[in-house]
Amino acid sequence: MAQTLNLTFMSGARDGEIVQIEASGSPQTVSIGRSAPCDLVIPDDPDLSRRHARIVGSGASWMLEDLNSSNGTFIGEFQSERKLSAPTAIMNGEIFRVGLSRLRLGGAKNEHYAAACAVAKGVAISSTFQCLGLTPAACELLRTVDAGGIPAFVTGNLKQIALDNGVDVTDDWTPNEIIEAIRSKAQYSGPTS
């Protein structure tokens, strides 16, 4: 039985777009590159190889593998980003980079997932969704930033909010990097009625 893989673009002209790709073959595989016959073609990324990487089904999990691309395949974000040297397990929700394109391995395409993707794209969180897994200060921070504002308390407390939410930051992180790292820790529940 073929599995459907959801990938969310996290950068570029397709930022926020969710693509559903049916994994094919045995083992089930989704290839990524600049041209066909790749399953996911990203033609406008100049740093992407023709056949750049693939995601391979391994039982109930997935492995990300670089296909000897010119510029490498990376998993993680910011300071935790690492270049792949061998097939590497990738978890649902993890972000990886091929060329200049950042993608997130997605879950089921449903209302909850769409809300999380909207947040990742920078769209305001609907008031009918609750932010879970973060402190109230972090939730307020994300809601304010997503609405286009800058919370007054941010300037002196951003690093502390990150630390309080399990994000280990250093002094060289930019505010945007800290906010996105906090955002990656968030979980979103369904509508609150």
Residue pairs with C-beta under 8 A, 6 or more apart in sequence:
2 22
2 23
2 24
2 28
3 22
3 23
3 28
3 57
4 20
4 21
4 22
4 23
5 20
5 21
5 22
5 23
5 30
5 55
5 62
5 105
5 106
6 18
6 19
6 20
6 21
6 105
6 106
6 107
6 108
6 109
6 113
7 18
7 19
7 21
7 30
7 40
7 103
7 104
7 105
7 106
8 16
8 17
8 18
8 19
8 103
8 104
8 106
8 117
8 120
9 15
9 16
9 17
9 18
9 19
9 101
9 102
9 103
10 95
10 102
10 103
10 104
10 120
11 100
11 101
11 102
12 44
12 45
12 100
12 101
12 102
13 44
14 42
15 121
16 117
16 118
16 120
16 121
16 123
18 106
18 109
18 114
18 117
19 40
20 109
21 30
21 39
21 40
23 29
23 30
23 39
23 55
23 57
24 30
24 39
27 56
27 57
27 58
28 56
28 57
29 39
29 54
29 55
29 56
29 57
30 39
30 40
30 54
30 55
31 37
31 38
31 39
31 40
31 51
31 53
31 54
31 67
32 38
32 39
32 40
32 42
32 48
32 52
32 53
32 54
32 55
32 98
32 103
33 40
33 41
33 42
33 48
33 49
33 50
33 51
33 52
33 53
33 67
34 41
34 42
34 43
34 45
34 48
34 49
34 50
34 52
34 99
35 41
35 43
35 50
38 50
38 51
38 52
42 48
42 98
42 99
42 101
45 98
45 99
45 100
45 101
46 99
46 100
47 70
47 71
47 99
47 100
48 69
48 71
48 98
48 99
48 100
48 101
49 67
49 69
49 70
49 71
49 99
51 67
51 69
52 66
52 67
52 69
52 73
52 98
52 99
53 64
53 65
53 66
53 67
53 69
53 73
53 98
54 64
54 65
54 67
55 62
55 63
55 64
55 65
55 90
55 105
56 62
56 63
56 65
56 87
58 89
61 89
61 91
62 89
62 90
62 105
63 87
63 88
63 89
63 90
64 73
64 75
64 84
64 87
64 88
64 89
64 90
64 96
65 73
65 84
65 86
65 87
65 88
66 72
66 73
66 84
69 98
69 99
71 99
72 83
72 84
73 83
73 84
73 96
73 97
73 98
74 81
74 82
74 83
74 84
74 96
74 97
74 98
75 81
75 82
75 84
75 88
75 90
75 94
75 95
75 96
75 97
76 82
76 94
76 95
76 96
77 95
77 102
77 180
77 181
77 184
78 173
78 177
78 180
78 181
79 170
79 173
81 97
90 96
90 105
91 105
92 105
92 106
92 107
93 104
93 105
93 106
93 107
93 184
94 104
94 105
95 102
95 103
95 104
95 105
95 184
96 102
96 103
96 104
96 105
97 103
104 117
104 120
106 113
106 117
107 113
111 190
111 191
112 188
112 189
112 190
115 125
115 126
115 129
115 188
116 186
116 187
116 188
118 124
118 125
119 125
119 142
119 146
119 183
119 186
119 188
120 183
122 146
123 146
124 143
124 146
124 147
125 131
125 142
125 143
125 146
125 188
128 191
128 192
128 193
129 188
129 189
129 190
129 191
129 192
130 188
130 189
130 192
131 138
131 139
131 142
131 143
131 186
131 187
131 188
132 186
132 187
132 188
132 189
133 185
133 186
133 187
134 142
134 165
134 182
134 185
134 186
135 161
135 164
135 165
137 153
137 157
137 161
137 164
138 161
138 164
138 165
138 182
138 185
138 186
139 186
140 151
141 151
141 154
141 158
141 161
141 179
141 182
142 179
142 182
142 183
142 186
144 150
144 151
145 151
145 179
154 161
154 175
158 175
158 178
158 179
159 169
159 178
161 182
162 168
162 169
162 178
162 181
162 182
163 169
165 182
165 185
166 185
167 178
167 181
167 182
167 185
169 177
169 178
169 181
173 181
